[in-house]
Amino acid sequence: MVLGCALAQGCVGRRVYDPPARLTVGANTRFHPATPVDDTRSFRTVTPPAKDMLAAQEAKLVAIGFTMASGYGTYAGGEVESGVLGDPGTSAAAVYGIFGIRRALPGVNFAVELAAGQRWLRYGGPDGEVGSLVAEPRVRADFWLGERFSLGAAGGVTLGDQTAWMAGFFLGIHSHDFGSQRR
């Protein structure tokens, strides 16, 4: 019986690490600069004539992210976002991997992170969809509303195209109480 209890609870006296997790749900706005219609692959880039460019767009998106803390104030996870562009019949979507560093102060968390993944813009019409791999450094801050909830804001720019930016706010739901010690 003692052996059965020990096996059911793992090693006797051993504490299992339970990393803090965070689910975020929020709204983002993004600005996408004019994009070439023909996504040709070459080792040089030239700006196509204006008639061959898709218009600049602002996107309104819903974003859902999940991250888990790891050692030394770092965290990793993923995020998906989906929404509409400014013109009727257009949409945007993305899937990102997230890696960041968080610093907690009394009542607030500050973080810098890198989101990297695939982003799609669907402009409608015969030119269809433009997809691209992106990397986006971001800053974020969230303020604790209670023991397990926070409200925050984030902003960032797309690497290689500093005219493509994002800003948004989010509600965070945390697996560990504010101020609790690591388990």
Buried (B, 14 or more C-beta within 10 A) or exposed (E): EEEEEEEEEEEEEEEEEEBBBBBBEBBBBBBBBBBBBEEEEEEEEEEBEEEEBBBBBEBBBBBBBBBEBEEEEBBEBBBBBBBBBEEEEBBBBBBBEBBBEBEEEEEEBBBEBBBBBEBBBBBEEEBEEBBBEBEBBBEBBBEBBEEBBBBBBBEBBBEEBEEBBBBBBBBBBBBBEBEEEEE
